[in-house]
């Protein structure tokens, strides 16, 4: 039996909603950062014979693909032919490379599972936006034909695990967090057309960098999670802090906050398995803590919500379905192996991806039901993209198109 949905006054999502069969997947975790799609043309069960296409990428990377119209954008590192990184544009029709723009960089310290192309680009109708660490943090914009429009150096970067901060684009601005472990920490917004600074919010610098993309809320608001400040809600236009809630995090914040109606969940962790978290209810501009989890909490993957439920896939491949009103666990199951990619909700089904390349699909409801499994044959760290009724899965070395109607 399904639990009751959130009351209508609570169920109006603060998160920007994804458009049915939308052609755009513009930032990490999709339109509005929801990780959700209503696409009806992505199969639950399939084999490699059902792929629309499967192409080798010109380099490695853990950045997720983003899509605008008939173009897919991602970043890749080529360490075999010198240390260079590329912004790559591929065709949604057949996966062919439409253009590639490469530049050299200075390798810096990073975690063994990180990659120098870990930051997911952002895209709008005019430009694709990429954050590179060289080790200076550089934001750049290129048009959809690959021509550089602007480039701006925003500051230094210092973090033991390397960089992975992803920009978002909202209301004509590109936002990027640079909450680091040494030097000046800040969140910055630049004008999407010119790259000129619009606002810059100083942040405390602590010994744990913050990596997570912000969660997007309606009304031009975003929520960042960090060890230094906990949860911080900002006005996109001005950079003004609308509210903050600091639960006393001491561990590193990597995943994006998860939003379900007016409830927000955020977590911190480390590679040794320690976890901490907080679930809050937003009442106007006053956040109220309603629960905290200490077990089976995700560190790297970001959660998703559906029908008033919250789904958290942790790094061990375990999914928890909970009621965000109070953190009540409705079900818990190990569905796959260790996971870094964030889950997706597609047409009411939860798609999870393991570091070994396994995809598992379960029902996104209040009772566990396994629907299908598929092995891509190569590891997956990047979160797939959904656009035009197709799913684009990035493995360590390949990009695969699934679903929709073949051209």
Beta strands, then each sheet from edge to edge (+ up, - down):
strand 1: 24-25
strand 2: 36-37
strand 3: 53-56
strand 4: 66-68
strand 5: 71-78
strand 6: 84-91
strand 7: 97-104
strand 8: 122-123
strand 9: 127-133
strand 10: 137-143
strand 11: 148-155
strand 12: 168-170
strand 13: 173-178
strand 14: 185-191
strand 15: 197-203
strand 16: 215-217
strand 17: 221-226
strand 18: 230-235
strand 19: 241-245
strand 20: 258-260
strand 21: 263-269
strand 22: 275-283
strand 23: 286-291
strand 24: 304-306
strand 25: 309-313
strand 26: 318-323
strand 27: 328-334
strand 28: 344-346
strand 29: 349-353
strand 30: 358-363
strand 31: 370-375
strand 32: 385-387
strand 33: 390-394
strand 34: 398-403
sheet 1: 1+ 4- 5+ 6- 7+
sheet 2: 2+ 28+ 29- 30+ 31-
sheet 3: 3+ 34- 33+ 32-
sheet 4: 8+ 9- 10+ 11-
sheet 5: 12+ 13- 14+ 15-
sheet 6: 16+ 17- 18+ 19-
sheet 7: 20+ 21- 22+ 23-
sheet 8: 24+ 25- 26+ 27-
end
